[in-house]
Amino acid sequence: MGQAHDGIDPERTVDSFGGEIGRGQARTIRARWELQTVTRVREAIALDLTARGVSDEIVSEAELVATELVTNSLRHAAPLSDRTVRIHWKARGDSVEIEVSDGGAETEPAPAPRQVWATSGRGLRIVRSIAHEWGVQRDERQTTVWAALGGPSRRRVGP
């Protein structure tokens, strides 16, 4: 069992979305399309990964990546048809994959060019620097941005 992370109560069994912490092979949340979702998702991921025995370093990275991906979704895309954003994650040892799906935008998510004095626009650059791999999948209904932490994903990336 993992240690308590950032003051999280290790005795909790259900997160604020009503899901059982540390149960099953993976976890999926459909969260309201609102700014408060970011904090709730971050906490749910930390609780779940800590309960699964994931290292504190990877839990911290997962919190940061989830924060960036959900924030980017809320700021730059449209909600899914039910006015939510979907967050899915799974862990195998210290390898964690996180994906965030939304209704998409006119442009494909991509890291912004480096700008020293910029006050925003660093989200995907942060994800790219932390993740072992990351990518974007799009179809006519949704866009999913995913990241693999702690090791390679099971997805095929690039040519």
C-alpha positions as CSV (number, residue, x, y, z in Angstrom):
1,M,0.0,0.0,0.0
2,G,1.3,3.5,-0.9
3,Q,2.0,6.1,1.7
4,A,-0.3,9.1,2.3
5,H,0.4,11.7,-0.3
6,D,0.1,15.4,0.3
7,G,-2.1,14.9,3.4
8,I,-4.5,12.5,1.7
9,D,-6.4,10.3,4.1
10,P,-5.3,6.7,3.3
11,E,-8.4,5.3,5.1
12,R,-10.9,6.8,2.6
13,T,-12.5,4.2,0.4
14,V,-14.6,6.4,-1.9
15,D,-13.6,9.6,-3.7
16,S,-15.6,12.7,-4.3
17,F,-16.9,11.2,-7.6
18,G,-18.3,8.2,-5.7
19,G,-15.7,5.8,-7.1
20,E,-14.0,3.1,-5.1
21,I,-10.4,4.1,-4.5
22,G,-7.8,1.6,-5.7
23,R,-10.2,-0.9,-7.1
24,G,-10.3,-2.5,-10.6
25,Q,-7.8,-2.3,-13.4
26,A,-8.6,1.3,-14.4
27,R,-10.7,4.3,-13.4
28,T,-12.9,6.5,-15.5
29,I,-14.6,9.7,-14.4
30,R,-17.1,11.9,-16.3
31,A,-16.8,15.3,-14.6
32,R,-18.8,18.5,-15.0
33,W,-17.5,21.0,-17.4
34,E,-16.5,23.5,-14.8
35,L,-13.2,24.8,-13.2
36,Q,-13.8,23.0,-9.9
37,T,-13.4,19.7,-11.7
38,V,-9.6,20.3,-11.9
39,T,-9.1,20.1,-8.1
40,R,-11.5,17.2,-7.7
41,V,-9.8,15.1,-10.5
42,R,-6.4,15.8,-9.1
43,E,-7.5,14.6,-5.7
44,A,-9.2,11.5,-7.1
45,I,-6.2,10.5,-9.1
46,A,-3.8,11.0,-6.1
47,L,-6.1,8.9,-3.8
48,D,-6.5,6.1,-6.3
49,L,-2.8,5.9,-7.3
50,T,-1.7,6.1,-3.7
51,A,-4.0,3.2,-2.8
52,R,-2.6,1.2,-5.7
53,G,0.9,1.6,-4.2
54,V,2.2,3.9,-7.0
55,S,5.4,5.8,-5.9
56,D,5.0,9.3,-4.6
57,E,7.1,10.6,-7.5
58,I,4.7,9.1,-10.1
59,V,1.6,10.2,-8.1
60,S,2.9,13.8,-8.1
61,E,3.6,13.6,-11.8
62,A,0.2,12.2,-12.5
63,E,-1.4,15.0,-10.5
64,L,0.4,17.6,-12.5
65,V,-0.3,16.0,-15.9
66,A,-4.0,15.5,-15.1
67,T,-4.2,19.2,-13.9
68,E,-2.6,20.4,-17.2
69,L,-4.7,18.2,-19.4
70,V,-8.1,18.9,-17.7
71,T,-7.3,22.7,-17.6
72,N,-6.4,22.7,-21.3
73,S,-9.6,20.9,-22.1
74,L,-11.7,23.4,-20.1
75,R,-9.9,26.4,-21.6
76,H,-9.5,25.4,-25.2
77,A,-12.1,22.8,-26.2
78,A,-15.8,22.1,-26.1
79,P,-17.4,19.7,-23.6
80,L,-18.5,16.2,-24.6
81,S,-22.2,15.9,-25.7
82,D,-23.3,15.4,-22.1
83,R,-21.5,18.6,-20.9
84,T,-18.7,16.7,-19.3
85,V,-15.0,16.0,-19.6
86,R,-13.9,12.3,-19.4
87,I,-10.8,11.4,-17.4
88,H,-9.5,7.8,-17.6
89,W,-6.4,6.4,-15.9
90,K,-4.8,3.0,-15.3
91,A,-1.7,1.9,-13.4
92,R,0.5,-1.1,-13.6
93,G,3.2,-0.9,-11.0
94,D,4.7,2.6,-11.4
95,S,3.6,2.9,-15.0
96,V,0.5,5.2,-15.3
97,E,-1.5,6.2,-18.3
98,I,-3.9,9.2,-18.1
99,E,-6.2,10.4,-20.8
100,V,-8.6,13.3,-21.0
101,S,-11.4,13.4,-23.6
102,D,-13.5,16.4,-24.6
103,G,-15.6,17.6,-27.5
104,G,-12.6,18.9,-29.4
105,A,-11.7,22.2,-30.8
106,E,-10.9,23.6,-34.3
107,T,-7.2,22.9,-33.8
108,E,-5.4,19.9,-32.6
109,P,-3.8,20.2,-29.2
110,A,0.0,20.9,-29.5
111,P,2.7,22.4,-27.2
112,A,2.9,26.1,-27.6
113,P,6.2,27.6,-28.8
114,R,8.5,28.6,-26.0
115,Q,8.0,32.2,-24.9
116,V,10.0,33.3,-21.9
117,W,7.6,36.0,-20.7
118,A,4.3,34.1,-21.5
119,T,1.9,33.8,-18.5
120,S,0.1,30.8,-20.0
121,G,0.5,28.3,-22.8
122,R,2.9,25.9,-21.0
123,G,0.5,23.1,-20.3
124,L,1.4,20.6,-23.0
125,R,5.1,21.6,-22.8
126,I,5.0,20.5,-19.2
127,V,3.2,17.3,-20.1
128,R,5.7,16.6,-22.8
129,S,8.6,17.1,-20.4
130,I,7.2,14.8,-17.7
131,A,5.6,12.1,-19.8
132,H,7.5,9.1,-21.2
133,E,5.1,9.3,-24.2
134,W,2.1,11.4,-25.0
135,G,-0.3,11.9,-27.9
136,V,-3.6,13.0,-29.3
137,Q,-6.4,10.9,-30.8
138,R,-9.3,12.7,-32.6
139,D,-12.5,11.6,-34.3
140,E,-15.6,13.5,-35.3
141,R,-17.1,13.4,-31.8
142,Q,-14.1,13.9,-29.4
143,T,-10.5,14.6,-28.8
144,T,-8.4,12.6,-26.3
145,V,-5.0,13.7,-25.1
146,W,-3.1,11.0,-23.3
147,A,0.2,10.7,-21.4
148,A,2.2,7.7,-20.1
149,L,4.2,8.2,-17.0
150,G,6.9,6.0,-15.5
151,G,7.6,4.0,-18.6
152,P,6.3,3.4,-22.2
153,S,2.6,3.1,-22.9
154,R,1.0,0.1,-24.6
155,R,0.0,2.4,-27.5
156,R,1.9,2.7,-30.7
157,V,3.4,6.1,-31.1
158,G,4.8,7.6,-34.3
159,P,6.0,5.7,-37.4
